[in-house]
Amino acid sequence: MRSLGLDVGDKRIGVAMSDPSGTVASPLTIIEREYDVADIEAIADIISRNDIGQVVVGLPLAADGGEGMQAEKVNRFTKKLQESIAIPVVFRDESFSTDSARKLMLQTKSKKVRRNTRDDAIAAAFILQHFLDENYLAHLQESEIVE
């Protein structure tokens, strides 16, 4: 089952998608924010075209684990998204995903490419990959308990 990862910002939504086995996340696209209805339609279109089984949304938590103003915005948007799609939506802490994406870009891209590349989709891939890894480890632990 494919999963979709979202890094929801005020100006852009970074989108990542897993492979069909749900093992590896890759950056997919960036949705330039217009208004919620259009943004949700764009996400719903991606979901329907790619047989997505769940959506993982990055939630920007504060250092103390609390939710600030940006997390409230993401929660409001995600609630509207959940009302428009028929698959599960889960949250994952997105702390440091954008920083990690920027560091990766610094290491792998030329200066010219970095200037013209947005890190939103890479951040979404970090969020989704973390979720996939958590689920894989949980599955392994369950397998060990059964044996």
WOQUI-V432578 format. One record per residue. N is the residue number from 1. RES is the residue in one letter. OMEGA is omega in radians with two decimals (* if undefined). D_FIRST is the distance of its C-alpha to the first C-alpha in Angstrom with 1 decimal. Layout:
{{N:RES:OMEGA:D_FIRST} {N:RES:OMEGA:D_FIRST}}
This chain:
{{1:M:3.08:0.0} {2:R:3.03:3.8} {3:S:3.10:6.6} {4:L:3.08:10.1} {5:G:3.14:13.2} {6:L:2.98:16.6} {7:D:-3.00:20.1} {8:V:3.08:22.3} {9:G:-3.14:25.9} {10:D:-3.07:29.0} {11:K:-3.06:29.2} {12:R:2.99:25.7} {13:I:3.05:22.0} {14:G:-3.09:20.2} {15:V:3.06:16.6} {16:A:-3.13:14.1} {17:M:3.08:10.6} {18:S:2.99:8.4} {19:D:-3.09:8.0} {20:P:-3.13:5.3} {21:S:-3.14:5.8} {22:G:-3.09:5.8} {23:T:-3.02:9.5} {24:V:3.10:11.5} {25:A:3.10:12.2} {26:S:3.04:14.5} {27:P:-3.12:16.9} {28:L:-3.07:16.3} {29:T:3.04:19.3} {30:I:3.08:21.8} {31:I:3.06:22.7} {32:E:-3.07:26.5} {33:R:3.03:27.2} {34:E:3.03:29.3} {35:Y:-2.96:29.1} {36:D:-3.09:26.4} {37:V:3.14:26.0} {38:A:-3.14:25.6} {39:D:3.13:23.2} {40:I:3.08:21.0} {41:E:3.12:21.3} {42:A:3.12:20.1} {43:I:3.13:17.0} {44:A:3.10:16.3} {45:D:3.10:16.9} {46:I:3.14:14.4} {47:I:-3.07:11.7} {48:S:-3.12:13.0} {49:R:-3.01:13.4} {50:N:3.10:10.0} {51:D:-3.13:7.8} {52:I:-3.12:6.8} {53:G:3.10:5.8} {54:Q:3.14:8.3} {55:V:3.11:11.2} {56:V:-3.09:13.1} {57:V:3.07:16.7} {58:G:3.13:19.4} {59:L:-3.10:22.4} {60:P:-3.14:25.7} {61:L:3.09:27.6} {62:A:-3.12:31.2} {63:A:3.13:32.5} {64:D:3.14:33.5} {65:G:-3.14:30.1} {66:G:3.14:31.3} {67:E:3.09:30.1} {68:G:-3.08:32.3} {69:M:-3.13:32.7} {70:Q:3.10:29.7} {71:A:3.09:27.4} {72:E:3.10:29.0} {73:K:3.13:28.3} {74:V:3.10:24.6} {75:N:3.14:24.6} {76:R:3.13:26.4} {77:F:-3.09:24.1} {78:T:3.09:21.0} {79:K:3.09:22.7} {80:K:3.11:23.3} {81:L:-3.13:19.7} {82:Q:3.13:18.6} {83:E:-3.04:21.3} {84:S:-3.12:20.0} {85:I:-3.04:16.3} {86:A:3.12:14.8} {87:I:-3.12:11.7} {88:P:3.05:12.3} {89:V:3.13:14.0} {90:V:3.10:15.0} {91:F:2.98:17.8} {92:R:3.10:18.4} {93:D:-3.13:21.8} {94:E:-3.11:22.1} {95:S:3.06:25.5} {96:F:-3.13:26.5} {97:S:3.12:23.3} {98:T:3.09:25.6} {99:D:3.12:28.2} {100:S:3.12:25.9} {101:A:3.14:24.8} {102:R:3.12:28.5} {103:K:3.11:29.5} {104:L:3.13:26.9} {105:M:3.11:28.2} {106:L:-3.10:31.8} {107:Q:-2.95:31.1} {108:T:-3.04:29.4} {109:K:3.04:30.8} {110:S:-3.12:34.3} {111:K:-3.14:36.3} {112:K:3.14:36.2} {113:V:-3.14:32.4} {114:R:-3.13:32.0} {115:R:-3.05:34.3} {116:N:-3.08:32.2} {117:T:3.05:28.7} {118:R:-3.11:27.1} {119:D:-3.05:25.3} {120:D:-3.12:23.1} {121:A:3.09:20.0} {122:I:3.08:20.6} {123:A:3.09:21.0} {124:A:3.12:17.7} {125:A:3.07:16.1} {126:F:3.14:18.2} {127:I:-3.10:17.1} {128:L:-3.13:13.3} {129:Q:3.10:14.1} {130:H:3.10:16.3} {131:F:-3.14:13.7} {132:L:3.13:11.2} {133:D:3.10:14.5} {134:E:-3.13:15.6} {135:N:3.12:12.7} {136:Y:3.13:13.2} {137:L:3.10:16.9} {138:A:3.10:16.7} {139:H:3.11:14.9} {140:L:3.13:17.7} {141:Q:3.09:20.3} {142:E:3.12:19.4} {143:S:3.14:19.5} {144:E:-3.13:22.9} {145:I:-3.11:24.2} {146:V:-3.09:23.4} {147:E:*:25.2}}
